[in-house]
Amino acid sequence: MFIRWHGYSCFEFADDRIRMVIDPHDGKSIGIWPPAVSANLVLCTHNNYDRNAFRAIYGHHKDYVEAVGEIDFGGFRVTGLPSFGDGKMGAERGANTIYRFEMDGLSIAFCGGLGDIPSERVVEALRGTDIVFVPIGEYGTLPIEKVDEFVGMVEPKVVVPTDYRVGGITLPLSPIFQYMEGKNRDDFVHVGNEVELMADDLSDFTGYWIFDR
């Protein structure tokens, strides 16, 4: 499995069957470079301008917005799990979908614009996931203390923080070091812009991956 970060909450996932992008932005609207990627499947977790710029992705792709339930894309399956984009059951920012899928023997959960801890049923569906992508920037998403509570409930092997402040970005996001406070710095691994891995690569690792762009 290949994973590449395209800034903010936009990530690319690929294997020998599919190239998928989640939460595409157009770059200029948030002050960073746009994603430069072609895909055949594009998912949006929360229908807002910073996550639904499908036109920014090259290629002929099937697009899904806040899709709850099962997606079957030529045998590649994604489960959309319901959640909210705020702590008031969606009253302020509406719905958010957590996407869960498996690729090359690894289970992935992508939380996108998650604004509150989801229901017990959703947490149970996520529990034990290998890699969880969770927003830590506190811009319409979980406050950091709730991020830690949510991660403790799901118990993934790897946590990938998303939505944090980088140079140039115009959104009022919290920086990554704020999320790292109170945690063991040795648990944080800077992986660069992209990683390529198989299930065996996580056999002895638990901690946090920090992507740089």
Residue pairs with C-beta under 8 A, 6 or more apart in sequence:
1 13
1 14
1 15
1 103
1 104
1 106
1 196
1 197
1 198
2 12
2 13
2 14
2 15
2 194
2 195
2 196
3 11
3 12
3 13
3 194
3 195
3 196
3 197
4 11
4 12
4 37
4 193
4 194
5 11
5 12
5 193
5 194
5 211
5 212
5 213
6 12
6 21
6 24
6 25
6 34
6 35
6 36
6 37
6 213
7 25
7 27
7 30
7 32
7 33
7 35
7 166
7 169
7 213
8 23
8 25
8 30
8 32
8 50
8 162
8 163
8 166
8 169
8 171
9 22
9 23
9 25
9 45
9 50
9 51
9 112
9 113
9 135
9 162
9 163
10 21
10 22
10 23
10 24
10 25
10 35
10 51
11 21
11 22
11 23
11 110
11 133
11 162
12 19
12 20
12 21
12 35
12 37
12 39
13 19
13 20
13 21
13 22
13 101
13 103
13 108
14 20
15 103
15 104
17 74
17 75
17 76
18 40
18 41
18 73
18 74
18 76
19 37
19 38
19 39
19 40
19 41
19 59
20 39
20 40
20 41
20 42
20 43
20 76
21 35
21 37
21 39
21 41
21 42
21 43
21 57
21 61
22 42
22 43
22 44
22 45
22 99
22 110
22 112
23 43
23 44
23 45
23 46
23 50
23 51
23 110
23 112
23 113
24 35
24 42
24 44
24 51
24 52
24 53
24 54
24 56
24 57
25 32
25 34
25 35
25 49
25 50
25 51
25 53
25 56
26 34
26 49
26 53
26 55
26 56
27 33
27 34
27 35
27 56
28 34
29 49
29 50
29 53
30 50
30 169
30 170
30 171
31 168
31 169
31 170
31 171
32 166
32 168
32 169
32 213
33 213
34 53
34 56
35 56
35 57
36 58
37 57
37 58
38 57
38 58
38 59
39 57
39 58
39 59
39 61
40 59
40 60
40 61
40 62
40 73
41 61
41 62
41 64
41 73
41 76
42 54
42 57
42 61
42 62
42 63
42 64
43 63
43 64
43 67
43 78
43 99
43 110
44 51
44 52
44 54
44 63
44 64
44 65
44 66
44 112
45 51
45 66
45 96
45 97
45 98
45 99
45 110
45 111
45 112
45 113
45 114
46 66
46 85
46 93
46 94
46 95
46 96
46 97
46 112
46 113
47 65
47 66
47 94
47 95
48 85
48 93
48 113
50 171
51 112
51 113
52 65
54 61
54 63
62 73
64 71
64 80
66 80
66 95
66 96
66 97
67 78
67 80
67 97
67 99
68 80
68 81
68 82
68 97
69 79
69 80
70 77
70 78
70 79
70 80
71 77
71 78
71 79
71 80
76 101
77 101
77 102
78 99
78 100
78 101
79 99
79 100
79 101
79 125
80 97
80 98
80 99
81 97
81 98
81 99
81 100
81 118
81 122
81 125
81 126
82 95
82 97
82 98
82 118
82 119
82 122
83 95
83 96
83 97
83 98
83 111
83 114
83 115
83 116
83 118
83 119
83 122
84 90
84 93
84 94
84 95
84 96
84 114
84 115
84 116
84 118
85 92
85 93
85 94
85 95
85 96
85 113
85 114
85 115
85 140
85 141
86 92
86 93
86 94
86 115
86 116
86 140
87 115
87 116
88 116
89 116
93 113
93 115
93 140
96 111
96 112
96 113
96 114
96 115
97 112
98 109
98 110
98 111
98 112
98 114
98 118
98 122
98 126
99 109
99 110
99 112
100 107
100 108
100 109
100 110
100 125
100 126
100 129
101 107
101 108
102 108
104 197
104 198
104 199
105 198
105 199
106 130
106 131
106 197
106 198
106 199
106 202
107 128
107 129
107 130
107 131
108 129
108 130
108 131
108 132
108 133
109 126
109 129
109 131
109 132
109 133
109 154
109 156
110 133
111 132
111 133
111 134
111 135
111 162
112 133
112 135
113 135
113 140
113 141
114 134
114 135
114 141
114 142
114 150
115 140
115 141
115 142
116 142
116 146
117 123
117 142
117 146
117 149
117 150
117 153
118 126
123 150
123 153
123 154
126 132
126 154
127 153
127 154
127 155
128 154
128 155
128 156
129 154
129 156
130 156
130 157
130 158
130 199
130 202
131 156
131 157
131 158
131 159
131 160
131 202
131 209
132 151
132 154
132 156
132 158
132 159
132 160
133 160
133 162
134 142
134 147
134 150
134 151
134 159
134 160
134 161
134 162
135 141
135 142
135 147
135 161
135 162
135 163
136 142
136 144
136 147
136 161
136 162
136 163
136 164
136 174
136 176
136 178
136 179
137 162
137 163
137 164
137 165
137 171
137 173
137 174
138 144
138 173
138 174
139 163
139 171
139 172
139 173
139 174
141 163
142 150
144 174
144 178
144 179
147 179
151 159
157 202
157 205
157 206
158 202
158 205
158 206
158 207
158 208
158 209
159 207
159 208
159 209
160 208
160 209
160 211
161 176
161 179
161 208
161 210
163 173
164 173
164 174
164 175
164 176
164 179
165 171
165 173
165 174
165 175
165 176
166 213
176 210
180 188
183 208
187 206
187 207
187 208
188 207
188 208
188 210
189 207
189 208
189 209
189 210
190 210
190 212
191 209
191 210
191 211
191 212
192 211
192 212
193 211
193 212
193 213
195 209
